[in-house]
Amino acid sequence: MQQTVSGWDDTIVALATPQGVGAIAVIRLSGTRAVQIANTLFTAKDLSVQKTHTLHVGLIQDEGNDIDESVLSLFRAPKSYTGEDVVEISCHGSPYVQQQIIQACIRHGARLAKPGEFTQRAFLNGKLDLTQAEAVADLIASNTHASKRNALHNIRGGFSNVLQQLRENLIQFSALIELELDFSQEDVEFADRRKFYSLIEEAHIVTRDLIDSFKLGNVIKNGVSVAIVGKPNAGKSTLLNTLLNENRAIVSDIAGTTRDTIEEVINIDGILFRFIDTAGIRDNSTDAIERIGIERSYEKLKAADEVIYIFDVNTESPADVEAASGLVRQVNPNYLLVGNKADIAGFELASTKFSGEDVLFISAKNQLHTDILKERLVDKIIQGNLNTESTIVTNARHYEALKQVYEALSDIKTGLDNRLPGDLLALDIRRCLQYISEITGDITNEHVLDYIFSKFCIGK
């Protein structure tokens, strides 16, 4: 895709680094007058005759007043992030200095950039497709190794390459089908149906894998919620404190100490886990506030992506645990049974006592086997898929469009099975190509673009 920014002959400016005081701040200018505006403020040399990808040190001045001594980075079109002339002013990090430079740029013809407008121009100038542009926002927002890695993979064209290969195969066959229609009177076939059928089957599998990856992609992007539930004094709060390595929840021998849910986020092997310590579940509480907490525990149990049901191996029987796991299973099938305080009874004895259940035995207080619990949680969530080089879908827009691609591919496959004529096959192929193009941005509309880029930060 090679688009141009039609009608966008203005120049935009914005702070590209976070707001506030810092050692250095970067102010970005992009557009047809970027070099001219910077040249007006920069006194050390004439920027208009300087080469692209060069650095220049000197004073920034406006209306006879010195503003700051800065470093200017010059990037000439089309060899820049936006595809336009770009000047980045690295100034001292005083908010006052930042605003002085931005206001000076505006006085000389620039305007403040909207959120994501630099990246939007990069997309419209063909520097990035839409999936790569969205990956830029994902990279900025990434807060784990997994989310960063996936965003970089897509910025480098990982997802785009998969879609591009599928698109090229469909276009090639569609062209042959269209050629057959031109020679319909001669009853000839230019397109090899058997070869195309194999390509559609392969595309079907690839698309299905991408759709299935969204569950993991959502975890990578947004994290996973884990509700810690169990009876009073089972060790829920102690386990949360151990996982956090700090005393976040109040621990007491008094039953019902935790009255409300407590939530904390932990990064485990590149995945954000949001652990929720809930009120102890019991049916005989007479305390009105505690009963409200118990009701909230059931709500969290139902809504959680994963559940840890923790019990005291010394006070609960195998029948108690079996009944409890049955209850948890009815509400949320994604759960782990964790036997706590196993160091008191002895791990071997506890294992023998509860041999009928799949239980992980720990001592939350003494931090025994809690690392195994973390490993078990990660394994359940990612199922070995995190360290592959395959594309993982994290964007809900891509997910919905891929489902439409999958349906269109199914229709093409059915059409080939039923030996439909070329004109009907061509309709399904065009529909599939349209959905793919909506993902990459080859086909889109202004409202969609405005919505996508409005979620970016200003300056990017």
C-alpha positions in Angstrom: 0.0 0.0 0.0 1.3 3.4 -1.0 -1.1 6.1 0.0 -0.3 9.8 0.3 -1.7 12.3 2.7 -4.1 14.1 0.4 -4.8 17.6 1.5 -2.6 17.4 4.6 -0.1 20.2 3.7 0.0 21.5 7.3 2.7 20.9 9.8 2.0 19.4 13.3 4.0 19.7 16.5 3.8 17.9 19.9 5.8 16.8 22.8 7.0 13.3 22.1 8.2 12.5 25.6 6.1 12.3 28.8 4.8 15.5 30.5 6.7 16.8 33.5 10.3 17.6 34.5 13.1 15.5 33.1 16.7 15.8 31.9 15.7 15.9 28.2 12.4 16.4 26.4 11.8 15.8 22.7 9.5 18.0 20.6 8.5 16.6 17.2 7.6 18.6 14.1 6.3 16.9 10.9 4.9 18.3 7.7 5.8 20.3 4.6 7.0 23.3 6.7 8.8 21.4 9.5 12.3 22.3 8.3 11.2 25.9 7.6 9.7 26.4 11.0 12.7 24.9 12.8 15.0 26.9 10.7 13.3 30.1 11.8 13.9 29.3 15.4 17.4 27.7 15.0 20.3 30.2 14.8 23.4 28.0 14.5 23.1 27.1 10.8 20.8 26.9 7.8 18.8 23.7 8.2 17.4 23.9 4.6 20.7 22.9 3.1 21.6 20.2 5.6 21.4 16.5 4.8 18.8 14.1 6.1 19.5 12.1 9.3 21.9 14.6 10.8 22.2 16.3 14.2 22.7 20.0 14.8 23.5 21.8 18.1 22.6 25.4 18.8 20.3 28.0 20.3 16.5 28.1 19.9 15.4 31.7 19.7 12.1 33.5 19.0 11.4 37.2 18.7 14.9 38.0 19.9 14.7 35.9 23.1 16.9 32.9 23.8 14.7 29.9 24.7 17.2 27.0 25.1 20.3 25.3 23.7 19.0 22.2 21.9 19.9 19.3 19.6 17.9 19.1 16.4 17.5 15.8 14.5 16.7 16.3 10.8 14.8 13.7 8.8 13.9 14.5 5.3 10.9 13.0 3.4 10.4 10.2 2.6 13.0 8.7 4.9 11.3 9.5 8.2 8.8 7.9 10.5 5.9 9.8 9.0 7.2 9.9 5.4 7.2 13.7 5.7 10.0 16.2 6.7 10.5 15.7 10.4 12.5 17.7 12.9 12.9 16.5 16.5 14.1 19.1 19.0 15.8 17.6 22.0 15.7 20.4 24.6 16.2 20.6 28.4 13.3 19.0 30.3 11.8 22.0 31.9 8.0 22.2 31.3 8.4 25.9 30.8 11.1 25.4 28.1 9.0 22.8 26.4 5.9 25.0 26.2 8.0 28.0 25.0 9.4 26.0 22.1 6.0 24.5 21.2 4.3 27.9 21.3 7.1 29.3 19.1 6.5 26.6 16.5 2.8 27.3 16.6 3.4 31.0 16.1 5.4 30.3 13.0 2.7 28.1 11.4 2.5 24.7 13.0 -0.5 23.3 14.9 -0.8 21.0 17.8 -0.9 17.3 16.8 -3.9 15.2 17.6 -3.4 11.9 19.5 -1.7 9.4 17.2 -1.5 11.9 14.3 2.2 11.2 13.6 1.6 7.5 13.2 -1.6 8.1 11.3 0.5 10.1 8.7 3.0 7.3 8.6 0.1 4.9 7.7 -1.4 7.2 5.1 2.0 7.7 3.6 2.6 4.0 3.2 5.3 3.7 5.9 3.2 1.2 7.9 0.0 -0.8 7.3 -2.8 -0.5 9.8 -1.8 -3.6 11.8 1.8 -2.3 12.2 0.4 1.1 13.2 -1.8 -0.5 15.9 1.2 -2.5 17.1 3.0 0.8 17.7 0.3 1.7 20.3 0.5 -1.8 21.8 4.3 -1.4 22.1 3.9 1.9 23.9 1.3 0.4 26.3 3.3 -2.9 26.8 4.2 -3.6 30.5 5.5 -7.1 30.2 8.1 -9.0 28.2 5.4 -11.0 26.4 3.3 -7.9 25.4 6.5 -6.1 24.2 7.7 -9.1 22.2 4.3 -9.6 20.5 4.0 -5.9 19.6 7.6 -5.9 18.1 6.7 -9.0 16.1 3.7 -7.2 14.6 5.6 -3.9 14.0 8.1 -5.9 12.0 5.3 -7.2 9.8 4.7 -10.6 11.4 0.9 -10.4 11.2 1.0 -8.4 8.0 3.1 -11.0 6.2 0.6 -13.7 7.0 -2.3 -11.6 5.7 -0.3 -10.5 2.7 0.5 -14.1 1.6 -3.2 -15.1 1.9 -4.2 -11.9 0.0 -1.8 -12.6 -2.9 -3.0 -16.2 -3.3 -6.6 -15.1 -3.4 -5.8 -12.2 -5.9 -3.9 -14.6 -8.2 -6.7 -17.1 -8.3 -9.4 -14.3 -8.6 -7.5 -12.9 -11.6 -7.6 -16.3 -13.3 -11.3 -16.7 -12.5 -12.0 -13.3 -14.0 -10.1 -14.3 -17.1 -12.3 -17.4 -17.5 -15.4 -15.1 -17.4 -14.0 -13.2 -20.3 -13.8 -16.5 -22.3 -17.0 -18.0 -21.0 -18.2 -18.9 -24.5 -15.1 -21.1 -25.0 -15.8 -23.1 -21.8 -12.1 -23.0 -20.7 -10.6 -23.1 -17.2 -7.4 -21.2 -16.5 -7.5 -21.6 -12.7 -6.4 -25.0 -11.3 -9.3 -25.8 -8.9 -7.4 -28.6 -7.1 -4.4 -26.4 -6.4 -6.7 -23.6 -5.2 -8.6 -25.9 -3.0 -5.4 -26.9 -1.2 -4.5 -23.2 -0.8 -8.0 -22.5 0.7 -7.6 -25.4 3.1 -4.2 -24.1 4.2 -5.6 -20.6 4.6 -8.5 -22.0 6.6 -6.2 -23.6 9.1 -4.0 -20.5 9.4 -7.0 -18.2 9.9 -8.4 -20.7 12.5 -5.1 -20.6 14.4 -5.1 -16.8 14.4 -8.6 -16.7 15.8 -7.8 -19.3 18.4 -4.7 -17.3 19.4 -6.8 -14.4 20.5 -7.5 -16.0 23.9 -3.8 -16.0 24.6 -3.4 -12.6 23.0 -6.0 -11.1 25.3 -4.1 -12.5 28.3 -0.8 -11.1 27.0 -2.3 -7.6 26.4 -4.7 -7.3 29.4 -3.5 -9.9 31.9 -5.4 -12.6 33.7 -7.6 -12.5 36.8 -7.1 -15.1 39.5 -9.6 -15.4 42.4 -8.2 -16.9 45.6 -11.1 -18.5 47.3 -11.6 -20.9 50.2 -13.0 -21.2 53.7 -12.0 -18.8 56.5 -8.5 -19.3 57.8 -7.5 -21.5 54.9 -4.5 -19.1 54.2 -5.9 -16.9 51.3 -4.4 -13.7 52.6 -1.2 -15.3 53.5 -0.9 -16.7 50.0 -1.5 -13.3 48.5 1.2 -11.7 50.7 3.6 -14.5 49.8 3.0 -14.0 46.1 3.4 -10.3 46.5 6.4 -10.7 48.8 4.8 -8.0 51.1 2.1 -7.7 53.7 -0.7 -6.4 51.6 -3.6 -8.3 53.2 -4.3 -8.5 56.9 -3.6 -12.0 58.3 -5.3 -13.1 61.5 -6.5 -16.3 63.2 -9.9 -14.8 63.6 -12.3 -16.2 61.0 -13.8 -13.6 58.7 -11.0 -11.1 58.9 -11.1 -10.4 55.2 -14.5 -8.6 54.6 -13.9 -7.4 51.0 -11.9 -8.4 48.0 -8.3 -7.2 47.7 -6.7 -7.0 44.3 -3.0 -6.8 43.4 -1.1 -7.3 40.1 2.0 -9.5 39.8 4.2 -10.1 36.7 5.0 -13.8 36.4 7.1 -14.9 33.4 5.9 -12.0 31.3 2.2 -12.4 32.1 0.3 -10.0 34.4 -1.7 -11.9 37.0 -4.3 -9.9 38.9 -4.7 -11.9 42.1 -8.0 -11.3 44.1 -8.0 -12.2 47.7 -11.7 -12.8 48.7 -13.6 -13.2 51.9 -13.7 -16.7 53.3 -16.7 -18.7 52.0 -18.9 -20.2 54.7 -22.7 -20.6 55.1 -23.2 -19.9 58.8 -21.9 -16.3 59.1 -24.2 -14.0 61.2 -22.2 -10.9 60.4 -24.0 -8.8 57.8 -20.8 -7.2 56.5 -19.1 -10.5 56.3 -22.0 -12.0 54.3 -21.7 -9.1 51.8 -18.1 -10.0 51.4 -19.0 -13.7 50.9 -21.5 -12.7 48.1 -18.7 -10.7 46.4 -16.4 -13.7 46.7 -18.9 -15.7 44.6 -19.1 -12.9 42.1 -15.3 -12.8 41.7 -15.2 -16.6 41.5 -17.6 -16.6 38.6 -15.9 -13.7 36.7 -12.3 -14.8 37.2 -10.2 -16.3 34.4 -8.6 -18.7 36.8 -9.5 -19.8 40.4 -7.3 -21.0 43.2 -9.3 -23.0 45.8 -7.1 -23.1 48.9 -7.8 -25.3 51.9 -6.2 -26.3 55.1 -5.0 -29.9 54.8 -5.1 -30.3 58.6 -8.7 -29.3 59.2 -10.5 -30.4 56.1 -11.3 -33.9 55.0 -11.1 -35.4 51.5 -14.9 -35.3 51.4 -14.9 -31.6 52.2 -12.5 -30.9 49.4 -14.4 -33.0 46.9 -17.6 -31.2 47.7 -15.9 -27.8 47.5 -14.2 -28.6 44.2 -17.6 -29.7 42.8 -19.1 -26.4 43.8 -16.2 -24.4 42.3 -16.4 -26.5 39.1 -20.1 -25.6 38.7 -19.3 -21.8 38.9 -15.9 -21.8 37.1 -14.3 -24.8 35.5 -10.8 -23.2 35.4 -9.5 -23.9 38.9 -6.5 -25.3 40.9 -6.9 -27.1 44.2 -4.2 -26.0 46.6 -3.6 -27.7 49.9 -2.1 -25.2 52.4 -0.2 -25.7 55.6 1.1 -29.0 54.3 4.4 -28.5 56.3 2.5 -29.0 59.5 1.0 -32.4 58.6 3.9 -33.3 56.3 3.8 -33.1 52.6 3.9 -36.9 52.1 1.1 -37.5 54.6 -1.0 -34.7 53.0 -0.4 -36.2 49.6 -1.6 -39.6 50.8 -4.7 -38.1 52.6 -5.9 -36.4 49.4 -4.7 -38.9 46.8 -8.1 -38.8 45.1 -7.8 -35.2 44.0 -5.3 -33.3 41.8 -3.9 -31.1 44.6 -0.8 -28.9 44.8 0.5 -28.9 48.3 2.2 -25.7 49.7 3.0 -23.8 52.8 2.0 -20.2 52.1 3.4 -19.0 55.4 6.8 -20.6 54.9 6.9 -20.0 51.1 7.2 -23.7 50.3 6.2 -24.8 46.8 4.7 -21.4 46.0 7.1 -21.2 43.0 5.6 -24.4 41.7 2.1 -22.8 42.1 3.3 -19.9 39.9 4.6 -22.2 37.3 1.4 -24.2 37.3 -0.6 -21.0 36.7 1.5 -19.9 33.8 1.4 -23.3 32.2 -2.4 -23.4 32.4 -2.7 -20.0 30.9 -0.2 -20.1 28.0 -0.2 -23.9 27.4 3.3 -23.7 25.9 2.4 -21.1 23.2 4.2 -18.0 24.6 7.7 -18.7 23.4 6.8 -19.5 19.8 7.5 -17.2 16.9 3.9 -17.5 15.6 1.6 -14.5 15.3 -0.7 -14.0 18.3 -3.8 -11.8 17.8 -4.3 -9.3 20.6 -6.6 -6.8 18.9 -10.4 -7.2 19.1 -10.8 -5.5 15.7 -8.5 -8.0 14.0 -10.3 -10.9 15.8 -13.7 -9.9 14.5 -12.5 -9.4 11.0 -10.6 -12.7 11.0 -13.9 -14.5 11.9 -15.4 -12.9 8.8 -12.4 -14.0 6.7 -12.9 -17.5 8.1 -16.5 -17.6 7.1 -15.7 -16.3 3.6 -13.0 -19.0 3.2 -15.6 -21.6 4.2 -18.0 -20.3 1.6 -15.2 -20.5 -1.1 -14.4 -24.1 0.0 -18.1 -25.0 -0.1 -18.3 -23.4 -3.6 -15.4 -25.5 -4.8 -16.9 -28.7 -3.4 -20.2 -27.9 -5.2 -18.4 -26.9 -8.4 -19.9 -23.5 -8.5 -19.3 -21.4 -11.6 -16.5 -18.9 -11.6 -18.7 -15.8 -11.3 -20.1 -17.0 -8.0 -16.7 -18.1 -6.7 -15.4 -14.6 -7.6 -18.0 -13.0 -5.3 -16.8 -15.0 -2.3 -13.2 -14.3 -3.1 -13.8 -10.6 -3.3 -15.7 -10.7 0.0 -12.7 -12.4 1.6 -10.3 -9.9 0.2 -12.4 -7.1 1.5 -12.2 -8.4 5.1 -8.4 -8.9 4.8 -8.0 -5.4 3.4 -10.1 -4.0 6.3 -7.5 -5.5 8.8 -4.5 -4.1 7.0 -6.1 -0.8 6.1 -6.0 -1.2 2.3 -9.8 -0.6 2.6 -11.0 1.6 5.5 -12.8 4.8 6.2 -12.1 8.1 8.0 -14.2 7.3 11.0 -12.4 4.0 11.6 -9.0 5.6 11.3 -10.0 8.5 13.7 -11.2 5.9 16.3 -8.1 3.8 16.0 -5.6 6.7 16.2 -7.5 8.6 18.9 -6.4 5.8 21.3 -2.8 6.7 20.8 -0.9 9.2 23.0 -0.2 12.7 21.8 3.2 12.9 20.2 3.1 9.5 18.6 
